[in-house]
Amino acid sequence: MGIIGSMQFFLFLALALAAFAVEVWALLHCLRQPAQAFSYAGKRTKNFWLIVLVVNVALGFVALPPFGPLSGSFLSIILVIPAAIYLTDVKPAVSGYGRGRRGGGGW
């Protein structure tokens, strides 16, 4: 493997690890939220999101290069999509439920 091949491998590894970190972050956030928050926010149920995100994290782990049988595929990058949907759409809607407002707002 030449220098370009090595650079490509490490770039892909960094992207796959970043995608996996986002997937784990989404799963951990979902686990901490009360189930009622999802219905109050008008989103799919907590169980739906837990199933999606657990499968997402499991496949993301298997797709990490060079560990899993799916390593080297773009699956590890594509799998960030459900986590990104959760983090950008569902997380803001359910984060405020079950807890009082923290802080004084602002930046």
C-alpha positions in Angstrom: 0.0 0.0 0.0 1.5 3.3 -1.1 1.3 6.6 0.7 -1.9 7.6 -1.0 -3.5 4.3 -0.1 -2.4 4.8 3.5 -3.8 8.3 3.6 -7.1 7.1 2.1 -7.3 4.3 4.7 -6.7 6.6 7.6 -9.1 9.2 6.3 -11.8 6.6 5.9 -11.1 5.2 9.4 -11.4 8.7 10.8 -14.7 9.3 9.1 -16.0 5.9 10.2 -15.0 6.5 13.8 -16.7 9.9 13.7 -19.8 8.4 12.3 -19.8 5.7 14.9 -19.4 8.3 17.7 -22.4 10.2 16.4 -24.4 6.9 16.3 -23.5 6.1 19.9 -24.3 9.7 21.0 -27.8 9.5 19.5 -28.4 6.1 21.2 -27.2 7.4 24.6 -29.4 10.4 24.3 -32.4 8.3 23.4 -31.8 6.0 26.4 -31.9 9.0 28.8 -35.1 10.5 27.6 -38.5 9.6 29.2 -40.8 7.6 26.9 -43.6 10.2 27.3 -41.5 12.9 25.8 -41.6 11.3 22.4 -45.4 11.2 22.3 -45.7 14.7 23.8 -43.4 16.0 21.0 -45.4 14.2 18.3 -42.5 11.9 17.3 -42.3 8.2 16.9 -42.1 6.2 20.1 -39.0 5.7 22.2 -39.1 2.0 21.4 -39.0 2.7 17.7 -36.0 5.0 18.0 -34.3 2.6 20.4 -34.6 -0.3 17.9 -33.4 1.9 15.0 -30.5 3.3 17.0 -29.4 -0.1 18.5 -29.4 -1.7 15.1 -27.6 1.4 13.8 -24.8 1.2 16.4 -24.5 -2.6 16.0 -24.0 -2.3 12.2 -21.8 0.7 12.6 -19.5 -1.3 14.9 -19.4 -4.2 12.5 -18.6 -1.8 9.6 -15.6 -0.2 11.4 -12.4 -0.8 9.5 -10.4 -3.1 9.9 -12.4 -4.9 12.5 -15.6 -6.2 11.1 -16.6 -8.3 8.1 -18.2 -5.2 6.5 -15.2 -3.0 7.0 -14.1 -0.9 4.1 -17.6 -0.4 2.9 -19.4 2.9 2.8 -21.9 1.3 5.1 -20.2 2.9 8.1 -20.6 6.3 6.7 -24.2 5.8 5.4 -25.3 4.5 8.8 -24.9 8.0 10.3 -28.1 9.1 8.5 -30.6 7.6 11.1 -28.5 9.0 13.9 -28.4 12.4 12.3 -32.1 12.4 11.8 -32.6 11.6 15.4 -30.2 14.3 16.6 -31.5 17.0 14.3 -35.2 16.3 14.5 -36.1 14.3 17.5 -33.5 15.3 20.1 -34.5 19.0 20.1 -38.2 18.1 20.4 -37.8 15.7 23.3 -35.0 17.3 25.3 -37.1 19.7 27.2 -39.6 17.3 28.5 -39.5 15.9 32.0 -37.0 18.4 33.3 -37.3 22.1 34.2 -35.6 24.6 32.1 -31.9 24.8 32.9 -29.9 28.0 32.7 -31.2 31.4 31.7 -31.3 30.9 28.0 -29.2 32.9 25.6 -25.8 31.8 24.4 
